[in-house]
Structure formats: C-alpha cells, structure tokens
Amino acid sequence: MQNIPSVDLRDFLSGDEQRKQKFVNEIGKAYEEIGFVALKGHFLDDTLVDSLYSEVQQFFSLPPEVKDKYEIPGIGGQRGYVSFGKEKAKGHTAGDLKEFWHFGQYLSEDSTYNGHPHYHDNVEVTELPNFNPTGKEAYKMLEKTGVYVLRALAIYLGLDEYYFDNYVGEGNSILRPIHYPPITQEPKDAVRAAAHGDINLITLLMGAQGRGLQVQNHDGEWIDAIAEPDELVINVGDMLSRHTNNKLKSTIHRVVNPPRELWGTSRYSIPFFMHPVAEMKLNCLKNCISEEQPKLYEDITAGDFLYERLVELGLIKK
C-alpha cells in the first residue's frame, strides 16, 4: 500500500445499512493492512479548527518563563505544558524537537474517577481567556468522532457495536497541541518526532495537511501521510493492536525534519489520543486468537500499560 485510504464517517451515520457496512468494511480493511485512514465527515467544523490553531499559536508564542509556569511536576506531563526536547520516543535517546500541551478528560462532578491517581485537573492559562474553552470544545468533538470510529471497529471485530462506549466515555484521553519550532542548528540525531507507535486505542490527528508525517508500510517503506484540509488522519494505537491480537495494526510513524530551506518555519499538529479507563483489560480478544494467529501478548490493564510506556518515554521516572 502506497497511500492512506480515505473514508467518510457520514456513510456510517447515514441510516443506510449498506452505507454503514461499507464504512465498517473500508476502515477495518485499512486498519488490518496499514493502520491509518484519512477521515471525512467528522464533528469538527472549520470555525472551531481555526479558533483552536489561533489559540495554540498564541500560547506557544508566549515567553518561555510564562509557559514554564504551566509545566506541572510529578504528573508525567499528563496535563499542561511539556517543554522542548523533554519527550523521546521508545528506544531513542535524543529528545524530540517539539514542545506541547495536554488537555485531559472533563469529568462530571459525580464521576467515580474524581481524585483517581491517573486523572488530573486541567491547567488554566490565565493569559489567554479563550484557550481553555476552545480546547475543551475541540476535545469533545474529537472524542465524539472517536466513539463512532470505535463503534464501526467493534462491528468489524464481531463485537457488540457499543462494546467500547463504557470504556472510553470517561477514558483518560488526551488532546495534545504540538509545536515543532524552527530548527536553528544542525540536529545530531534528533527529529521532530522519532519513529514510534502510539500508546492508546486510536489517535485522531489534526494538521496533517503538509509533508512531514510519514507512515511505515509492511514492506518497511515510508509513505507520506497527507490529508485533505477537511480530513483527520486516524490510526490504531498499541492498546487496540494488543487487544485485537495484532489483527488491527498499530503502525510505526514519524515526523521528519523539513528540507533545510524550511528550517525557519514552525509546524503545528494536534493529535487526540483516545484512551480507555485505566481498569479496562487489554487481554487479547478470544475471537482474534486462532491456530494461525496464537495469542501474542500477556494480559494487562490499560492503566498499567500506560504507566509502563510513560516510563519508557522518559515522562515518568521510576
């Protein structure tokens, strides 16, 4: 496969069973073959997208001493600001050439997860009064889109359509606006984001309209993943790959440095990492295990798996 398949969520939402099944088949096949799709028909409108990018660019333009006060120690970067070069990909020693922000889950007042050690309060940026409200609205629309994608995948896997709903309804999902600043000196081993797989169930990515994001196909070739302006790029994360015994593929991807003539430019992208609740069991689904595909992974909960990976990424110190 040499390009990212494009699918339209409006097929799934149409009320037409044939169109709905067409979407299920298309996205399931794409996730078996390469683990990525470009999705039209999501719940983000252009006005919200433009507002979010404006707020994000304003935040990353703030002086370093202002941004630094929003970097919260002791929570593994799960909320608020993470400064430049702090995160590194699994298996890499050089920090990625990026800084980022985390919006997290918005729990109701009576949620059983209030005070849970895996959940933290969102961080309010006092300098930008529209930053947090805009982030929250985008979070909700991306979460809503992700719920329908997971419903389609549940059908594809032979599960109840609403199998994932209770796991992700208060899941510890993360919206991560990323700033890749201009490159000011020859990077030794660092790239904007080294080759990696995502931790979570699925990732919904805004901002894949220009070159930079690359996906590795089964032949080991790197493919440019470039979406249309009205599309999100959505990929399978390691949790879903593990839960489906690798039937749905978590694909290695990276963000490469631009050509030298573009070193002076910033790049922004905004992924939404859809996580389940911490106690969800990621045990391989029985209907994804066979003689041809024996069980590949040990049993583990989503919370324990996330903790292991945050240690590997350098965001939590053991």
C-alpha positions in Angstrom: 0.0 0.0 0.0 1.4 3.4 -1.1 -1.1 5.8 0.2 -3.5 6.3 3.1 -7.1 5.2 2.4 -9.8 7.8 2.7 -13.2 7.1 4.4 -16.3 9.1 5.2 -17.9 8.9 8.6 -21.2 10.2 7.0 -21.6 6.7 5.5 -21.6 5.2 9.0 -24.1 7.9 10.3 -26.4 7.8 7.2 -29.0 5.4 8.5 -28.5 3.3 5.4 -27.3 -0.1 6.4 -25.4 -0.7 3.2 -23.5 2.6 3.5 -22.9 1.8 7.2 -21.5 -1.6 6.4 -19.4 -0.1 3.6 -17.7 2.2 6.1 -17.1 -0.7 8.5 -15.5 -2.8 5.8 -13.4 0.0 4.5 -12.0 1.2 7.8 -11.5 -2.4 9.1 -9.6 -3.4 6.0 -7.4 -0.3 6.1 -6.6 -0.9 9.8 -5.6 -4.5 9.0 -3.4 -3.5 6.1 -1.7 -0.3 7.3 -3.3 1.0 10.5 -4.1 4.5 9.1 -7.1 6.3 7.4 -7.9 9.8 6.4 -11.5 10.5 7.6 -14.0 13.0 6.3 -17.4 13.8 7.9 -16.1 14.3 11.4 -17.6 16.7 14.0 -15.0 19.5 13.9 -16.2 22.5 11.9 -13.8 25.0 10.2 -14.5 27.8 12.7 -13.5 25.6 15.6 -10.4 24.3 13.9 -9.3 27.9 13.0 -10.0 29.1 16.6 -8.0 26.2 18.1 -5.0 26.8 15.9 -5.1 30.5 16.7 -5.2 29.9 20.4 -2.4 27.2 20.2 -0.1 29.5 18.2 -0.7 32.3 20.7 0.2 30.0 23.6 3.4 28.7 22.1 4.4 32.3 21.3 4.3 33.3 25.0 7.7 33.9 26.6 9.4 30.7 28.0 9.1 31.9 31.6 5.3 32.2 31.2 5.0 28.7 29.5 7.2 27.2 32.1 4.9 28.0 35.0 2.3 25.7 33.4 4.7 22.7 33.5 3.4 20.7 36.4 6.0 18.5 38.2 5.2 14.9 39.2 2.4 14.0 36.8 4.3 12.7 33.9 3.3 15.5 31.6 -0.4 14.3 31.7 -1.8 17.9 31.9 -0.5 21.3 31.0 2.8 22.2 29.3 5.7 19.9 28.4 8.8 21.9 27.4 11.0 21.5 24.3 13.0 18.2 24.0 11.5 16.6 27.1 9.9 13.6 25.4 11.7 10.9 23.5 10.4 8.0 21.5 10.7 4.5 22.9 14.1 3.1 22.2 15.6 6.6 21.4 18.0 8.6 23.5 17.6 12.0 21.8 14.6 14.2 22.8 12.1 15.1 20.1 12.3 18.6 18.6 8.9 19.7 20.0 7.0 21.3 22.9 3.4 20.5 23.6 0.3 21.0 25.8 -2.1 18.4 27.2 -5.9 18.9 27.7 -7.3 15.9 29.5 -10.7 14.4 30.3 -13.5 16.6 31.6 -15.1 14.5 34.4 -18.6 15.2 35.8 -18.8 16.3 39.4 -20.2 12.9 40.4 -17.7 10.8 38.4 -16.1 7.9 40.3 -12.8 8.9 38.7 -12.5 12.3 40.5 -9.4 12.0 42.6 -8.2 8.9 40.8 -4.4 8.9 40.6 -4.4 8.6 36.7 -6.6 11.7 36.3 -5.5 15.2 36.9 -7.2 18.6 36.8 -6.8 20.6 33.5 -4.5 23.6 33.7 -6.0 27.0 33.1 -3.9 29.5 31.0 -4.8 32.9 32.6 -3.1 34.9 29.8 -5.4 33.6 27.1 -9.1 33.6 28.2 -10.3 31.6 25.1 -7.5 29.0 25.2 -9.2 26.5 27.6 -12.8 26.9 26.4 -11.7 26.3 22.7 -9.6 23.3 23.8 -12.5 21.8 25.7 -14.8 22.2 22.7 -12.3 20.6 20.3 -11.7 17.8 22.8 -15.4 17.0 23.0 -15.8 16.9 19.2 -12.8 14.7 18.6 -14.0 12.4 21.4 -17.4 12.2 19.8 -15.8 11.3 16.4 -13.7 8.7 18.0 -16.7 7.0 19.7 -18.2 6.4 16.3 -15.0 5.1 14.8 -14.7 2.6 17.6 -18.3 1.5 17.1 -17.5 0.7 13.5 -14.5 -1.2 14.5 -16.5 -3.1 17.2 -18.8 -4.3 14.4 -15.9 -5.2 12.2 -14.4 -7.3 15.1 -17.7 -9.2 15.6 -18.4 -7.4 18.9 -21.5 -5.5 20.1 -21.5 -2.1 18.4 -21.3 -0.3 21.7 -18.6 -2.5 23.2 -16.1 0.4 23.6 -18.6 3.0 24.8 -18.3 2.4 28.5 -14.5 2.1 28.3 -14.0 5.5 26.6 -16.9 7.5 28.0 -14.7 8.7 30.9 -11.4 7.4 29.4 -8.2 9.2 30.2 -8.0 10.7 26.6 -5.5 13.5 25.8 -5.7 16.4 23.3 -2.1 17.4 22.5 -1.4 20.6 20.6 2.2 20.3 19.4 4.6 23.0 18.3 7.7 22.0 16.3 9.7 25.2 16.4 12.1 26.4 13.7 15.3 24.4 13.6 18.2 26.7 14.4 21.1 24.3 14.3 22.1 21.0 12.6 20.2 18.3 14.6 22.6 15.5 15.5 20.3 12.5 16.0 17.0 14.3 16.8 13.9 14.7 14.5 10.7 16.4 15.2 9.1 13.1 16.3 11.2 9.9 16.1 9.6 6.7 14.7 7.1 5.4 17.2 3.7 3.7 17.7 1.0 5.4 19.8 0.1 4.1 23.2 -3.7 4.4 23.1 -6.7 2.8 21.4 -6.9 5.2 18.4 -5.4 8.6 17.6 -7.2 11.4 15.7 -4.8 13.9 14.2 -5.5 17.4 13.1 -2.8 19.1 11.0 -1.5 16.5 8.5 -2.1 18.8 5.5 1.6 19.3 4.8 4.6 16.9 4.3 6.3 15.7 7.5 4.2 12.9 8.9 5.3 9.5 7.4 3.9 6.0 7.9 5.8 2.8 7.5 4.0 0.1 5.4 4.5 -3.7 5.8 7.4 -3.6 3.3 9.3 -1.2 5.6 8.8 1.7 3.2 8.0 5.2 4.5 4.8 6.8 3.0 3.9 10.5 3.3 0.6 10.7 5.1 -1.0 13.9 3.8 -4.7 14.6 4.4 -7.1 17.0 2.7 -8.0 20.1 4.7 -11.3 18.6 5.7 -9.9 15.3 6.9 -8.5 13.9 10.1 -5.8 11.2 10.0 -6.8 8.4 12.4 -4.6 5.5 13.3 -4.6 2.4 15.5 -2.6 2.7 18.8 -0.8 -0.1 20.7 -3.7 -0.7 23.1 -6.1 -1.6 20.3 -3.5 -3.6 18.4 -2.8 -5.5 21.6 -6.5 -6.0 22.4 -7.1 -7.4 18.9 -4.0 -9.7 19.0 -2.5 -7.6 16.2 -5.5 -8.1 13.8 -5.7 -4.3 13.7 -2.2 -2.8 13.2 -0.5 -0.2 15.2 1.7 1.3 12.5 5.1 2.9 13.2 5.1 6.6 12.1 7.3 9.6 12.5 7.5 13.4 11.8 10.7 14.1 9.8 12.6 17.3 9.7 11.8 19.6 6.8 14.2 20.4 4.0 16.9 22.9 5.1 15.2 25.8 3.2 12.2 25.3 5.5 14.1 25.1 8.8 13.0 28.6 9.7 9.3 27.6 9.8 7.2 26.2 12.7 5.0 23.2 12.3 1.8 22.6 14.4 -0.2 19.4 14.7 -2.9 18.5 17.2 -3.4 14.8 17.9 -6.2 13.4 20.1 -5.1 10.3 21.9 -8.2 8.2 22.8 -7.6 6.2 25.9 -10.0 3.9 27.8 -10.5 3.9 31.6 -7.5 2.6 33.5 -9.1 -0.7 34.6 -10.0 -1.8 31.0 -8.4 -5.2 30.4 -6.4 -5.3 27.2 -6.4 -9.1 27.1 -6.4 -10.4 23.6 -10.0 -10.9 22.4 -10.9 -14.6 22.0 -12.2 -14.1 18.5 -8.9 -12.7 17.4 -6.9 -15.7 18.6 -6.6 -18.8 16.3 -4.1 -21.6 15.4 -2.8 -19.3 12.6 -2.6 -16.3 15.0 -1.8 -17.6 18.5 -2.0 -15.2 21.5 0.8 -12.7 21.2 0.5 -10.6 24.4 0.3 -11.1 28.1 -2.8 -9.9 30.0 -2.5 -6.3 31.3 -4.8 -3.4 32.1 -4.8 -0.1 30.2 -3.6 1.8 33.3 -0.6 -0.5 33.9 0.3 -0.4 30.2 0.1 3.4 30.1 2.4 3.7 33.1 5.0 1.3 31.5 5.0 3.4 28.4 5.3 6.8 30.1 8.4 5.4 31.9 9.9 4.3 28.5 9.1 7.8 27.1 11.0 9.5 29.9 8.0 11.3 31.2 7.8 9.4 34.4 10.9 8.5 36.5 10.7 5.2 38.3 
